[in-house]
Amino acid sequence: MKMLMSNIAETSTSQFKSWLGYGLAALLLVYNTVYTVDPSEMANVRRLGNVVYEQPIKPGPHFKIPFIDTVDKVQVSLTTLHIPPFDVNTIDNQKITLDMNFNFTIPKDKVNHLLYEVGKTGDVDIADSIIPIVKDRAGRVFNKKNTTTISQNREAIQEEVTTIVFSAVVELFGLQPHSLQIAQIVYSPTFVQSNENAVKAKNDAVAEQNKQVVETAKAQQKVIAAKGAADSAIEAATGAARSVVIEAEANKTKQQLDGEGQAARLKLEIAAFNNNPELYIRYLQAQAQLQWDGQAPQVVSAGGGAGQNAIIVPMTLPSGVK
């Protein structure tokens, strides 16, 4: 009895394993028979090395012959391809590093072309085919540029690179390009250092020019001040000279007027004596005798100065005066 039960158990276990194997095989067969194309993709099938469909397969579930058919899928929605940093040389023999991004889509009528006529079969190396072209065309543009003008002309260079890359990928791959961005331009340490030195030298030159302008302004201020002082001194001297001339002319005029007045007075006094000068002189002598105080007239020398004694010279009395 025990042996019978053991045989039944062994038979049941063996049958279970068999059914489990059949089930797994059926699942594997179904898995290799049905495939799905996503909404962002299109596909085609290779059967023993031959392309099955003339037009790409649209999104949705589809069937294939298991273990014979191979499904090739490609993304047709917008793709952003990062171009790894790469070096290029400029016309002035400077090395710069570019980091770029390229956005494109694959038109439906170019799906088979990209899957089976570009690079290896399938989509395994589409990016590998595009990246070298982008690098080459960008390098051609930068090879003609001078490093010192890249920053100021970056927008124009971006447009030039975009134009030449778009033309190449359309011609070679049939892609629909949308945009290309030069994310970063990295200059060599040598160029950066030389540029910093040039900027410093320029700043130093500007500072020196500013200093010279300031010193020139100060010198001009001193010249203006000196000229003003000189003009002021000249005006003062001219004024003083004019003052002396005016004073001298005034004294001269005064003397002339005094002389003319005395002459007129003398003429009138002589006229009183019937224009007889001798009678007028006798009159003056008489007047002098009446006013004489009995002292002999004296003349004081005009040469006496401070600290010097005056020289008194007695004068001889007129004849007839006692």
ABEGO torsion letter per residue (X at the ends): XAAAAAAAAAAAAAAAAAAAAAAAAAAAAAAAABBBBBAABBBBBBBGGBBABABBBBBEBBBBBBGABBBBBBBABBBBBBBBBBBBBBAAGBBBBBBBBBBBBBBAAAAAAAAAABEBBEAAAAAAAAAAAAAAAAAAAAAABBAAAAAAAAAAAAAAAAAAAAAAAAAAAGBBBABBBBABBBBBAAAAAAAAAAAAAAAAAAAAAAAAAAAAAAAAAAAAAAAAAAAAAAAAAAAAAAAAAAAAAAAAAAAAAAAAAAAAAAAAAAAAAGGBAAAAAAAAAAAAAAABAGBBBBBBBAABBBGBBBBBBBBBBBBGBX
